[in-house]
Amino acid sequence: MSQNPILIIGMARSGTTPVTHLLGSLPQTHVELEPHMVWKAGSFKHLSDTHVNIQPAMVQWIRQTLLSKAKGKILVEKSPPNCLRPDMIHAVFPEARIVYVQRDQVRCIASNFERSRKSDSLNPKIIFKKYLYQSGTKNLGGALGSRSLRQQLRLTDYLPFLRYATRMLLLRQSQLLPFGPKISNYPDIVSNHGLLEYHVRVWRAAEQSKVKFQQLYGDKMKVFQLEKLFNTHTDLEELYEFCGFQPDKKQCQNILIQLNRNKLDNLKNEAPLDAEIRYKLDKHRKDIT
């Protein structure tokens, strides 16, 4: 079995977390769940997630930090902002297998928009759980790895991080901090064009980055549609096979039984904003062409 890392890539609210739980339930894997500050190392002067430091020393530090807890197990890592960082991801883990999780674009955008309206970005309860108490939860028998904030920062990044966090908190107070990955100039986009337009632009940026991921990783990347993945055991078996694990049909069927069917059914539900989201997506496509 290959020991190459498995990276779960996809937009926020696209289903990367349940996919990570599935792989995290395997005894031969070690999961790093959203170690956001590790990936920001050396770039805290930038508010966006697209500005990263790809200097060799930084790349090596990120790699060693994420692999340090694996101890012979296969690293499974997921961080939604990484859907905007194909060059950085490839620099750190060129040998990785990329599990790209994709959800219906309208539903994904609507879900991110709703989380933004609830001011869930830098929500104190979420921050406490992820960075100060325990990063991760248990589901489907898989314990997701914990990495405190202290374990994510280099000593030289403490002061830049404090400045970064202060700026982010001020943006949250001003209602200019959207949920999910942050593209360049996001406060201006939210202020001038609104949250919904912002999330449509993030989706478009992620789609452009997906093309770059495909160019960089070739057959070491596979796209999985969320709505199909949790619908039949054959798609789950395909996921396990791609990641190098022997699929177990009975295990896959049991996983589907454990999943919250009501929650999965809600993935398809229409919402009042859907028509506006489709209009904005069509407008962006026309602008590109």
N, C-alpha and C positions, 0 to 999 in steps of 0.2 A: 504493500500500500504506500502511495506517495505521501511524503511528509510536507509537501508544499502547502503554504497557507491558503485558506479559503476566505476570500473577501466578499461580504454581502454588500452589494452596491445598489442604490436606488434612492429615489426621492423620499423625503419624509412623508409618512402616511401612505406608503406604497406597499407595505407588508413585509418590510425587512425584519421587523422584530419577530413575528411568528416563524419566519424562515430560520432566523438565528436560533430560536428555541428548538426547532426541529433538529438542527445539527448539534446544538448544545446538549441534547439528550443522549448523544452517543458517548460512551465512556472513553473513547480514544481522542476526544476533542477538548481543547481549552478555548473558552470564549472570552473575548475582550469586547465588552458592550459599550459603545459610544465613548471611547477615550478621547473626547474632543480636544482637550488641552495638549495632549501628546502631539496631535497632528498640527496644532498651532505653534509649536515650539519655534522660537526665533522670529515670529511674525505677529506679535501682539500689538504692534503699532498700527496694524491694519484691522479694521472692523469687519471686513468681508471675509468669507470663507474661501474666496478664490485667490487671495494673496497668500502664498505660502513660500517657505524658505527651502529651496531645493539644493542648497549647498551640500557637498559630499559629507561634511562632518555632521550636519543636521540630519541628513537622510540616514546615516549610520546610527545616530542616537535613537531616532524614531524606531528603526528596525529592531535594534537590540532591546529597547524598552518593551516593545509589544511582544517580542519572542521570549523575554526573560522568564515569564511565569509559565510558559507552555511546558517546559521540562520534559521534552520527548513526545508530547502530544501534538496533535495537529491544531495550529492556530486558526480559529474562526473569528473574524473581526467584522464589526459593522458600525459605521458612522454615516448617517445620511448626508452630511456636508461633503463627504468624499465623492458623491455623484458629480461634483463640480471640479474635481481635482485629478483628472486622468494622468497627467504628467507626473505629479507628485506620487500617486499610488504606484505607477510603474517604476519610478526611481527607487522607491522603498522596497517593493515586492515584485520584481519583474517576473519571478517564477510562479506567482500566485495563480490560482483559478478564480475567475470572477463569476459569481452568481449574481446576475443582474435581475432584480425584481421590479416588475412593471405592473402598474395598476391602471385601470381605465382613467384616462387623463382628466376627464371632467370630475369624476369622483375624487381623484387625488387632489386636484386644485381646490375643490369645495371643502375637503376635509382640512387642508392646511389653512384655508381662509377662516374656517370656524374656530380653529385653535388660536389663530391670531386675534380674532374678535374676543376670545376669552382671556387674552393676555397670558397665554401659557408659556411664552418664551421667557426664560428666567423666572418662572413661577417658583416662589420660595420652597414650596413643598417638594417640587420635583428636584430642585437643586440639592435640598437636604438629603433626599433619598439617593440621588445619583452620586454626589461628590463628598458628602459629609458623613453619611451613615453607611449605605451599601448601594453600590451601583449594580443593579440587576434584580431580577425576580426569578421565581421558579414557575415553570409551566411545562407540561408534557414530560415531566421527569428530568428536565435539564436545568441545572443551576448555572446562571450566567455570571461571568466573572466580575469581580468587584475591583475597582481601582480608585482609591480616594483621590481627592484633588492634589494632596501632597505628593502622591505617587505619580502624578501626571506632569509635574512641573520640574524643570531644571532650576537650580539655585539662581542662575543668572536671569531667569524669566519671572521671578517673583514680583519684582517692582513693575516691569512692563505689564504683567498680568493684572496687577491691582489697578493700574491706569486704564487698561482695557475694560475690566469689569465695571469700573466706575462710569466710564462712558456708556457702556451698554445699559446700565441701570438708569442712567439719566434719559436715554432714549426710550426705555420702557415706560418711565414716568411720563414722558411726552407722547406716549402711544405711537412711537415710530419704530418699534422693535418687532418685526414680524416673526412668526413662528417658522421654524425650519431653516434650511440653508440660506445664507446671506450672500447675495450677489453685490457687485460693486455699486456704490452710491445708493444703497437701499434706503437710507433715511429720506433722501431727496425723492426717490421714486414713490415711496409711501405717502410722503407729504403732498406731492404734486399730482399723483395719478391714482392714489388709493390702494388699499390692501389687495383688492381682487386683481387689479391690473398687475400689481407686484408679483402675485403668485403665478399668474399666467406667464410672466417673463422668466420666473425661476424655472418653470416647467420647460420653457423653450431652451433656456441655457442648459438644463440637464439633458435634454434631447441632443443638443449639439455636442455635449461632452460624451454622451453614449457612443456617438460615431467615432470619437477619438479613442475611447476604450476598445472598441471593436478593432480599430486599426492597430492598436498597441498589443492586444492580447490574442487576436485571431481565434483559433479553435479552443483556446484556454478560457474563453468567455462564452457564457450561455445565458440567454434571456428567458426568464420564466414569467408567465402571466399570472398574477395573483389569483384572479377569478377562476383560472383553470387548475392551478396548482392545488388548491384546497377543495377541488370538486371530485376528482377521481384518483384512485390509488396509483394509476399508471403514471400520472405526472409526478407524484411524489417519488416513485421508483426511479424515474428519469433524473430527478434531482440528486438522489443518493448515488446513482451510477456516475453522474458527471463529477461528483465530488470524490469519487474513488471508493465509495462504500458499497458493500454488497446489499442490494435492496431486499427487504423482507416483505412480501405481499401482505402477510397477516399483520405485521407491525404497522404498515402503512394504512391498512384498513382501520386498525385500532386508533391511530392518530386522528383519522378523519372523524371517528366517533367521539373522541375527546374534545374536538374543537367545538366552540360555541356556534351552533348552526344559525341561531338568530342573528348573531353579530356578522357572520359571513353573508347571510342573506341581505343584510343592510348595505353591503357593499354596492348592491345594484339599485338601491332605492333612488328615485328621482328627487331632486330638491328644487326649491323655487329659483335658485341662482343658476341652474344648469343652462338655461337659454342664453343668459348673459355671458357665461363662461364660453359657450360654443361660439358666440358672436366674436368675442375677443380673440379666441384661438384662430378663427377663420381670418380675422383682420390681420393677425400677425403673419399667417401663411401668405396672404396676398402681398403684404409689405416685403416679405423675403423674395418672392418671385417677381 
